[in-house]
Amino acid sequence: MVREGDERKEQIDGVIEDMVLDGEWVKIKSDYFEAVPLSEIFREKGA
């Protein structure tokens, strides 16, 4: 969570978007949260 008006929000959002687009989020998700099914959105990233 980021407080409303926090100047770092755009930077944080950008990093998260980059992680999703380059597949890093899928790796983290697979390594640490394998009990929770992966969303169809991420399946195309090879998970």
TAFEN-V260949 format. One record per residue. RES is the residue in three letters. PSI is psi in radians with two decimals (none if undefined). Layout:
# TAFEN-V260949
res	psi
RES	PSI
RES	PSI
This chain:
# TAFEN-V260949
res	psi
MET	2.49
VAL	2.32
ARG	2.55
GLU	2.32
GLY	-0.08
ASP	2.17
GLU	-0.32
ARG	-0.14
LYS	-0.80
GLU	-0.70
GLN	-0.78
ILE	-0.81
ASP	-0.69
GLY	-0.73
VAL	-0.76
ILE	-0.77
GLU	-0.76
ASP	-0.72
MET	-0.68
VAL	-0.81
LEU	-0.58
ASP	0.03
GLY	-0.04
GLU	-0.64
TRP	-0.68
VAL	-0.73
LYS	-0.82
ILE	-0.81
LYS	-0.80
SER	-0.69
ASP	-0.66
TYR	-0.34
PHE	0.72
GLU	-0.33
ALA	-0.31
VAL	2.13
PRO	2.55
LEU	2.37
SER	2.57
GLU	-0.50
ILE	-0.60
PHE	-0.22
ARG	-0.59
GLU	-0.22
LYS	0.02
GLY	0.31
ALA	none
